[in-house]
């Protein structure tokens, strides 16, 4: 019904993963780039972590689409014995032991990996939902990495799971822990990314950029979902349904609050607002009690103080009188001596600064350090269109640096665009080795 009312071509916030709706935040773009580098460099074990609903499965799916020359199998681990996991991996690579291999399943896999390496192809195993994987299955995956050719791993393994998986792997095996090349963590979206995420999915569903959600609604969506994409989908979809039922032309903050109340049972913002009022009331009560107790003891304090003051006033007045005169004179004598010295010193660094400002100009060339190459984008944005690709260790001309320091404006083979600065290494010599 909401599809007919708002003119959606498809539902924009479906719970089922769909690569067409993938939104590449800085965290997701960085994860894909690093994982591509690890795979192409044959690094072995890699770990992708993130809270539930941050998009680990879709990130791996987008990663697979961008790989070339790589045999890939995705296995959902759940709670599986090593033998069942091994069979699923063999099946994923299209190996039928009964017809093509008389050895054990492990032997068949290793023969397959060696043959693919000789043909110039790589192999990748992605274990999704790896929180439930057994220690025995981890040791099985570890055994794949014991065989190398020319110091290259024959198979790469990516484990996807919650952040707790990283801590668990440290205690599984002293032999397994060091083999993890790096860990990539997907972070929740920021408030700005949350708004961009919603608008990105609406544009895919509507075919244009009609502002269906009012700006105030994005603040409420972020408040209730904490930037988790799967929760954003739930709240946004429910808010659209509520707006549809009320025949509203746009989704506002009230619709989002009502959606959150229906999904989570309570309106979090209203319950939290009671706490500051209670805190202020308790503070005022404590202050009144303190003032009353202080006034009640005032007479007692006044009786005790006079004798102590009359005895101590004489030495207190006499002692500071002598040093007071001595203490006044040194600063008066030192002041004129200190002031003239900084005056001639200040102009000198000012004159030296202009030539120094010319030196830090950025190098003329840069080298691409991403093993899988680096995309050249039309504008300094992760969602901008790709207008070219620079291979690993290729030399690019550096034109300028963006203000936030995240992007280089570059020129490569006649194409001018922007590259992610983290994977461009400036060089003075103009050589990339």
N, C-alpha and C positions, 0 to 999 in steps of 0.2 A: 504493500500500500504506500509506504513512504517512497518507493521507487517511482510510482505513478505520480504522486503529488509533487515531488521535487524534480522529477525528470531524470533520475539516475539511469545510466545505461546498465550498470551492475551495482551491486551493493558495495559501498565504499569501505565498510568496516567489518568485513566478514572475519570470522574467527579462524578460517582455514588459510594457511600460508599461501600467498600468491606473489610470485616474483615481480609481477607487473606493478605491484604497490610498494616495492622495496624503497625505503627512504634511507639514504646514505648520510648519516650524521658523521661528524668528525671521528667519533669513536668507531663506528662501523667501517668507515673508509680506511682508517688506520689498521684495523684488524685484518681486512681483506688484503691490504698491501703487504703487511708483515707475513701473513700466511702464504701468500703467493711467493714471496721471497724465500721462505723456508722450504717450500715444496720444490721450487726450481733449483735451489741450492742443495737439495737432498740432505736436509738437516736431521731427518729422523723423526723424533718425538716432538710434538707441539701440543699446547694446551689452550683451549678457548673456553673461558669462563664468563659467567654473567648471571644475574638474578633471573628467575623464571619470568619469561615473557619479554626479555630484552631483545630477542631476535636471533638467537644462536643458530637455530635450524635454517632460517631463511638466509642468514649470512653465509653458511656453508653451501647452500644451494646456489647463491650468486657466485660464490667462489668457484664452484664446479663449472659453471657456464663460461667463466673467463679463462679456464685452463685449456691448454692444447698439448697433445702428445702425452696425456696422463690418463691411465686406466684408474677409474675411481669406483669404490664400493662404499655404500653407507649402511651401517648396521646399528640398530637400536639395541643397546646392550641389555637393558633390563636386568634380570637376575638369570644369567646363563652360565652353564658349565663350560669349561674351555673347549670340550669336544663339540658342543653345539655352536659355539662362537666360530670355531674353525670351519665347520660345515657351511655356516652362513657366509663366511668370507670367500670360501671356494666357489659357492654358488653365485655370489655377487660378481666374481671375476669370470664366470662362465665356464668353470672347470667341472667336468664330470669324471670322477675318479674311476668309475666302473668302465668307461670306454676309452679314456685317454691316458690313464695313469695307473700303474699297478703298485705304486708305492703308497706310503701313508699320506694322509691329507697334508701334513706339514711338508713332506718331501715333494709332493706335487706342486704346492705353492712356491717353494724355493726354486724348482725347475722353471716354473712360469716366470718368476721375477728375473731370473738370470737371462732367460730368452728375450724378455722385453727390454732389458738393459742393453743387450747386444744390438737390438733393433732400434735403439735410441729413444725408447719410451720409458716413462716413469710410472710408478704405481702408488696409489693413495688409498688408505683405509681411514674412514671417518666413523668414529664411535659416538653416536648421539646418545643423550641421556646416560652419560657414563658414571653417574653417581652410584648406580647399583652394580657396577662391574666388580667381580670377585678378584681377590688377590691372585688366584691361580690364572685367571684370564689376563691380568696385567703382566704376569710373568711370561705368558704365551706370546703376547705382543712384543715384549721385550726381547724374546728369542729371535724375532724377525730381524732385529737390528744387529745381531752378532755377526752376520755375514755381510761383508762389503767387497766391492770390486773397485780397485783404484781409489780407495778411500771414499767411495760414494755408497750411501745407503741404497739398497735395492728397493725399499718400500718406505713410504712416509706414513706416519700415523698422527691423526688429530683426535684428541679426546675433548668432547664437549660436555660441560657440566656446570654445576653451581660453584661459587667461589670456595665452598668447603672442600671440593675435590682437590684443590691445590694443596691444602694442608694435609689431607689424607695421604697423598702420594709421597710426601716427605718421609712418612713412616712405614711405607709398604716394603721397600727394599733399598738398602744402601747402594745396590748395584743399579737400580732403576732410576732413582732420583736424578743423578747427574746427567742422564741422557736426554732430559727435557731441554731443548734448545732455548725456548722462551715461552712465556705465558702471556696471552692476550686477553684482556678483560673488557667486555662490553659494558659501558656505563649507561645509566638511565638518561633520558633526554632532558635537556634544560627547558626552561619556560619558553624561550624563543624557538627551540627545536620542536617542542610540543605543538606550537602554533603552526610551524612550517610543515610538520608531519600531517596534521589534520588537513591543511590546505592542499598538500601534495596528493593525498588520497581522494579528496573531493574533486580535484582537477581531473584525475584519472577516471572517476565515475561520471562526472558531468560533461567532460570534454571542454570545459572552459574554466575561467577563474572567478565564477560568481561567489561573492563572500557570503556563503550560507550561514556561517557562525559569526556572531558579533564578537568583537575583540574582548569584551569583558568575559565572555564564556570560556576563553582559553585559560584565563587565570584560575577559574573554578575547575576546569578539567585537570590542569596541572596539580592543583591542590589535592584533589581526591585520588589521582592516579600516581603521583610522584614521578611522572615521566616514564612509566613502564608502558611500552607500546601495546601490549596485549590488553592492559587495563584501559588505555586510551580508547581502543577499539570498542570495548564494552560500554564505557560511559557515553562516548560519542554516538554510538548506534542507538542506545536507549534514549538519549536526548533528542535525536532526530524523530524517533517514534512519538515521543511526547509532544514535540512541536507539530508533528503531522496531525495528531489527534485534536490539538487545539486550533488547527487551521492557521498556525502562525507562519509567516513567510520566511522568517529566519530563526535560528536557534539562539536563545539568549542565556544569560547566567542562571535565571530562575529554572529554565528547563534542565540545565546541567545539575543544579542542586537537587531537583526532584528525581532525576535519573540516579544520582548517587545515593539518595535516600532509599530508593527501591532496590538498588543492587547491594548496598552495604548495610541496609537496615536502619541506619541513623544518619543524621546530618552532622558530620564531624565539626564543621565550623561553628555551629550553634552551641554544641556542648562545650567546646574549648573556651568560648567567650565568657563563661561563668567564672572561670578561675581567676582572672585579674580582679574582678569585683570582690570576690571573697578575700583575696590577698590584701587588697586595699583596706577592707573593713577590719581585718585582724590587725593590720599595722596601725590604724587609727586607734583601735582599742588599746593596744600596747602602749602607745604614746600617751594617751590620757591617764592610764594607770601610773606610768612613770612620773608624769608631772605632779599628780596628787601625792605620790610617795615623797617626792623631792620637797614639796611645800610643807609636808608634815614634819620633816626633819630640819627645816631651815633654822629654827631657833636654837637647836642643839649645836649646830655647826658654828653659829655666831658667837656662842658663849666660849667655845674652846679656842677660837682663832685669836682674840685680842691679845692675851698674854704672849703668845708666840710671836706675834707681829711686832710688839713693842720691843722685845729683846733682840730681834733679828734686824730691825730697821737700821740701827746705828752702823753695824759693819757693812750692810748692803749698800748704804749711801756713801760711806767713806772710801771703800775699796775701789769702786769703778771710777771715782773722781780723778785719781792720779793717772791710771792707764788711759783714761779717755782722752787726755790731751796728747799723750804720746801716740796713741793709735790714730789720731786725726792727722798728724803731721806726715807720716810716711806716705799715705796715698797722695797727699797734695804734692809732695816732692817727686813722686814717681810718675804722676799723671803726665806732666809735660814731657818727661823723658821717653815715655812709651808711645805717645801719639805721633811725634814726627817720624818714627822709624817705619811704621806700616805704610805711610804715604808714598815714599819713593818705591817701596817694594811692590805695591799693588799695580802700578802701570806696567811693570815688566812682564808678569804672566799674561796681562791683557794683550800686549803686543805679540807675545809668542803664540797665543791661541789661534789667530786666523790661519797661519800656515799649517798648524796642527790639524785644523778642521778639514783641510784638503786631503790629508793622508788617509783617513779611514774610509775613503771611497771604496765601494764594493769591488771585488775582482771582476775582471772582464769576462771570465769564463767559469763554468761550473761543470761538474761531472755527475752523472746519474748513478746513484748507489743502490737502487732497488734492483734485485736480481731478475725480476720479471719485467723490467722496463718501467717507465713512468709516463702516465698520460699527460698530454698537453690540453688544458681546458681553455675555453673561449674567454671566461671571466674567472676571477679568483674566488671560485665557489665550488664546493664538492659536488653540487648538483648541476653545474654548468656542462654544456655539451663538450664532448671530447673532439678536438680538431686535429689530433696527431698523437704519436707515441714515440718516445725516445728510448732506444734499447739500453741495456745495462752497460755502464762505462762509456757511454757516448758523451761528447763534449757539446755543451749548449752555450750560447751567448747570453750573459746576464744583463738585463736592461735596467731593472729597478726592483726594489723590495717593497712589498706592501707595508702599510703602517703597523699592522698587527704582527708582522714578522713571519706569517705562516705561508706566504706564497712568494715565489720569484716570478717576475715577468721575464720571459726568455724568448730567444729566437733560435729555431732549429730547422735547418734545411729550408729556409725561406718562410717558415710558419712562425708567427708570433702568437704567444698565448701565456698561460700561467701554469706553473708546476708547484707541487707541494714541497715547501722548502726543506722539510725534514729529510728528504731523499735526494737533495741536490747539494753536492759538496763543492764550495767555491775553491778555485785553484788559481794561483798566480802564474804558474808556468804554462797553463793552457794544455797540459797533458793529463790524460786519464789512464791510469794503470791499474 
